[in-house]
């Protein structure tokens, strides 16, 4: 399969020039976010080029142990981001980290052995990008679910406490909050899935087509990766909450306020 056409530096400059349109809107609305926007896109550019150089080396070396080490590093960074964006402290890191490992590991191995079946089995050109797509997409919804779960119990502290004082176990008392948090994360995921192919063409499918694959082949890849992302997200969301219960609640069944980051 032929690779996608390279983009010259001058053409990249034209792409960055599109940001001037955004700056025009900032000026019109008197929104002073120029510095933050420039820093965000500079960080994105530097990070992606560094990752590109690293991935080039990984793809050339293509060592299974090195590939899995890189994936573990990705999971660790994702776990840090999960807790940070959920408003929780890093004391939960060791509890949510296994949840991400299990969710990603199960779905990734399932697909490499039963769906994609590359040769060699742990080829870096399949393993690393697929792991990145699964982890990145599932992390966003997991953040919504975990944040909603703990914040809802925190905001309804008296209501939750009444469950506990009436003799309910933590596993029983959290169920209403878990259902609400789960639905909050599930609804946008289902809406997004239902509009694939009509409202927008997703990244993997577009990349396959630009890379020279036939549209039907690209569609097969997109369908399978969409299912994989959904499955990995379901597992990660639930396990992240279940694994963190022991640290999130004390021996009496009450929510530990010490797990929340102090808002500045």
C-alpha positions as CSV (number, residue, x, y, z in Angstrom):
1,X,0.0,0.0,0.0
2,X,1.4,3.4,-1.0
3,X,1.9,5.9,1.8
4,X,0.1,9.2,2.0
5,X,1.6,12.2,0.2
6,X,4.0,14.2,2.3
7,X,3.1,17.8,3.2
8,X,5.9,20.4,2.4
9,X,6.9,22.9,5.1
10,X,5.4,25.8,3.1
11,X,2.0,24.0,3.0
12,X,2.3,23.4,6.8
13,X,2.7,27.2,7.2
14,X,-0.5,27.8,5.3
15,X,-2.2,25.4,7.7
16,X,-1.0,27.4,10.7
17,X,-2.2,30.5,9.0
18,X,-5.8,29.3,9.5
19,X,-5.3,30.3,13.2
20,X,-5.4,33.9,12.1
21,X,-9.1,33.5,11.5
22,X,-9.6,32.4,15.1
23,X,-7.5,35.4,16.2
24,X,-9.9,37.6,14.2
25,X,-12.8,36.2,16.1
26,X,-11.0,36.8,19.4
27,X,-10.5,40.4,18.4
28,X,-14.1,40.8,17.4
29,X,-15.4,39.3,20.6
30,X,-12.6,40.9,22.7
31,X,-11.6,37.5,24.0
32,X,-8.0,37.6,25.2
33,X,-6.9,34.1,24.6
34,X,-4.1,34.7,22.1
35,X,-1.3,33.6,24.3
36,X,-3.1,30.4,25.5
37,X,-3.9,29.4,21.9
38,X,-0.4,30.0,20.6
39,X,1.1,28.0,23.5
40,X,-1.4,25.1,23.0
41,X,-0.6,24.7,19.3
42,X,3.1,25.1,19.9
43,X,2.9,22.3,22.5
44,X,0.9,20.2,20.2
45,X,3.4,20.7,17.4
46,X,6.5,19.9,19.5
47,X,4.9,17.0,21.2
48,X,3.7,15.4,18.0
49,X,7.1,15.8,16.2
50,X,8.9,14.3,19.2
51,X,6.4,11.4,19.3
52,X,6.9,11.1,15.5
53,X,10.7,10.8,15.9
54,X,10.2,8.2,18.7
55,X,7.7,6.2,16.8
56,X,9.9,6.1,13.8
57,X,12.6,4.5,15.9
58,X,10.1,2.1,17.5
59,X,8.8,1.1,14.1
60,X,12.3,0.5,12.8
61,X,13.5,-1.5,15.8
62,X,10.1,-3.2,16.3
63,X,10.9,-4.9,19.6
64,X,7.9,-6.4,21.4
65,X,9.2,-5.5,24.9
66,X,10.0,-1.9,23.9
67,X,6.5,-1.6,22.3
68,X,4.8,-2.7,25.5
69,X,7.0,-0.5,27.6
70,X,5.9,2.5,25.5
71,X,2.2,1.5,25.9
72,X,2.7,1.3,29.7
73,X,4.1,4.8,29.6
74,X,1.1,5.9,27.6
75,X,-1.3,4.4,30.2
76,X,0.6,6.1,33.0
77,X,0.3,9.5,31.3
78,X,-3.4,8.8,30.6
79,X,-4.0,7.8,34.2
80,X,-2.4,11.0,35.4
81,X,-4.6,13.0,33.0
82,X,-7.7,11.1,34.1
83,X,-7.3,12.0,37.8
84,X,-6.3,15.6,37.0
85,X,-9.3,16.3,34.9
86,X,-11.6,14.4,37.2
87,X,-10.7,16.7,40.1
88,X,-9.1,13.9,42.1
89,X,-5.7,13.6,43.8
90,X,-2.9,11.3,42.6
91,X,-3.4,9.1,45.7
92,X,-5.9,7.2,43.5
93,X,-3.2,6.6,40.9
94,X,-2.3,3.0,42.0
95,X,-6.0,2.1,42.0
96,X,-7.1,3.5,38.6
97,X,-3.9,2.5,36.8
98,X,-4.7,-1.3,36.9
99,X,-8.2,-0.5,35.5
100,X,-6.7,1.1,32.4
101,X,-4.2,-1.7,32.0
102,X,-6.9,-4.3,32.1
103,X,-9.3,-2.5,29.8
104,X,-6.7,-1.6,27.2
105,X,-4.9,-4.9,27.5
106,X,-7.9,-7.1,27.1
107,X,-9.4,-5.3,24.1
108,X,-6.0,-4.8,22.4
109,X,-5.0,-8.4,22.7
110,X,-8.5,-9.6,21.6
111,X,-8.2,-7.6,18.4
112,X,-4.7,-8.5,17.6
113,X,-5.4,-12.2,17.9
114,X,-9.0,-12.4,16.5
115,X,-9.7,-9.3,14.3
116,X,-6.6,-7.6,12.8
117,X,-4.1,-10.5,13.2
118,X,-0.9,-8.8,12.0
119,X,2.3,-10.6,11.3
120,X,4.3,-10.4,13.5
121,X,1.5,-10.4,16.0
122,X,2.9,-7.5,18.0
123,X,4.1,-5.4,15.1
124,X,4.7,-1.9,16.3
125,X,2.9,-0.4,13.2
126,X,-0.3,-2.0,14.5
127,X,0.2,-2.3,18.2
128,X,1.2,1.3,19.1
129,X,-1.3,3.3,17.0
130,X,-4.2,1.0,17.9
131,X,-3.3,1.2,21.6
132,X,-3.1,5.0,21.3
133,X,-6.6,5.2,19.7
134,X,-8.2,3.0,22.2
135,X,-6.5,4.7,25.2
136,X,-7.1,8.3,24.0
137,X,-10.7,7.9,23.1
138,X,-11.7,5.8,26.1
139,X,-9.9,8.2,28.5
140,X,-12.2,11.1,27.5
141,X,-15.3,9.3,28.4
142,X,-13.8,7.7,31.5
143,X,-13.0,11.2,32.8
144,X,-16.6,12.2,32.4
145,X,-17.9,9.1,34.2
146,X,-15.4,9.2,37.1
147,X,-15.8,12.9,37.6
148,X,-19.6,12.7,37.6
149,X,-19.6,9.8,40.0
150,X,-17.5,11.3,42.7
151,X,-18.8,14.9,42.3
152,X,-22.4,13.7,42.6
153,X,-21.7,11.9,45.8
154,X,-19.8,14.8,47.1
155,X,-22.6,17.3,46.3
156,X,-25.2,14.9,47.8
157,X,-23.2,14.1,50.8
158,X,-26.2,14.0,53.2
159,X,-28.3,11.9,50.8
160,X,-25.5,9.4,50.4
161,X,-24.8,9.4,54.2
162,X,-28.4,8.5,54.8
163,X,-27.9,5.3,52.8
164,X,-24.9,4.3,54.9
165,X,-26.4,5.2,58.2
166,X,-29.4,3.0,57.3
167,X,-27.1,0.1,57.0
168,X,-26.4,0.0,53.3
169,X,-23.0,-1.2,52.1
170,X,-20.9,1.1,50.0
171,X,-21.6,-1.1,46.9
172,X,-25.3,-0.7,47.5
173,X,-25.2,3.0,48.3
174,X,-23.2,4.0,45.2
175,X,-25.5,2.3,42.7
176,X,-27.8,5.3,42.0
177,X,-24.8,7.6,41.5
178,X,-23.0,5.0,39.4
179,X,-25.9,4.6,37.1
180,X,-26.2,8.4,36.7
181,X,-22.5,8.8,36.0
182,X,-22.5,5.9,33.6
183,X,-25.4,7.3,31.6
184,X,-23.7,10.7,31.5
185,X,-20.7,9.2,29.8
186,X,-22.6,6.8,27.6
187,X,-25.1,9.2,26.0
188,X,-22.5,11.4,24.1
189,X,-20.6,8.2,23.1
190,X,-23.7,6.7,21.5
191,X,-24.7,9.9,19.9
192,X,-21.2,10.2,18.4
193,X,-21.2,6.6,17.2
194,X,-24.6,7.0,15.6
195,X,-23.4,9.9,13.4
196,X,-20.3,8.3,12.1
197,X,-20.4,8.2,8.3
198,X,-23.2,10.8,8.0
199,X,-22.2,13.8,10.0
200,X,-18.4,13.2,9.9
201,X,-15.8,10.8,8.6
202,X,-13.6,9.6,11.5
203,X,-9.8,9.9,11.6
204,X,-8.9,6.3,11.1
205,X,-11.1,5.9,8.0
206,X,-9.8,9.1,6.5
207,X,-6.2,8.2,7.2
208,X,-6.7,4.8,5.5
209,X,-8.2,6.4,2.4
210,X,-5.4,9.0,2.2
211,X,-2.9,6.2,2.7
212,X,-4.2,4.5,-0.4
213,X,-6.7,1.9,0.9
214,X,-10.0,1.4,-0.8
215,X,-13.0,3.0,0.9
216,X,-14.5,-0.4,1.8
217,X,-11.3,-1.5,3.5
218,X,-11.1,1.8,5.4
219,X,-14.7,1.3,6.5
220,X,-14.0,-2.2,7.9
221,X,-11.0,-0.8,9.9
222,X,-13.2,2.1,11.2
223,X,-16.1,-0.2,12.2
224,X,-13.8,-2.6,14.1
225,X,-11.8,0.2,15.9
226,X,-15.1,2.0,16.8
227,X,-16.3,-1.2,18.5
228,X,-12.9,-1.7,20.2
229,X,-13.0,1.9,21.5
230,X,-16.5,1.5,22.9
231,X,-15.6,-1.8,24.6
232,X,-12.4,-0.5,26.1
233,X,-14.2,2.6,27.4
234,X,-17.0,0.5,29.1
235,X,-14.4,-1.6,30.9
236,X,-12.2,1.4,31.8
237,X,-15.1,3.5,33.2
238,X,-16.5,0.8,35.4
239,X,-13.2,-0.6,36.7
240,X,-11.8,2.8,37.4
241,X,-14.6,3.5,39.8
242,X,-14.8,0.0,41.3
243,X,-11.0,-0.2,41.9
244,X,-10.9,3.3,43.5
245,X,-13.7,2.6,46.0
246,X,-11.4,1.2,48.6
247,X,-9.4,4.4,48.6
248,X,-12.3,6.7,48.0
249,X,-14.4,5.6,50.9
250,X,-13.4,5.1,54.6
251,X,-14.0,1.9,56.7
252,X,-17.4,3.3,57.7
253,X,-18.5,3.7,54.1
254,X,-18.3,7.5,53.9
255,X,-16.7,9.4,51.1
256,X,-13.2,10.6,51.8
257,X,-13.0,14.4,51.0
258,X,-9.2,14.1,51.0
259,X,-9.3,12.5,47.5
260,X,-10.5,15.7,45.9
261,X,-8.1,18.4,44.7
262,X,-8.4,21.7,46.4
263,X,-9.9,24.3,44.0
264,X,-7.8,27.4,43.7
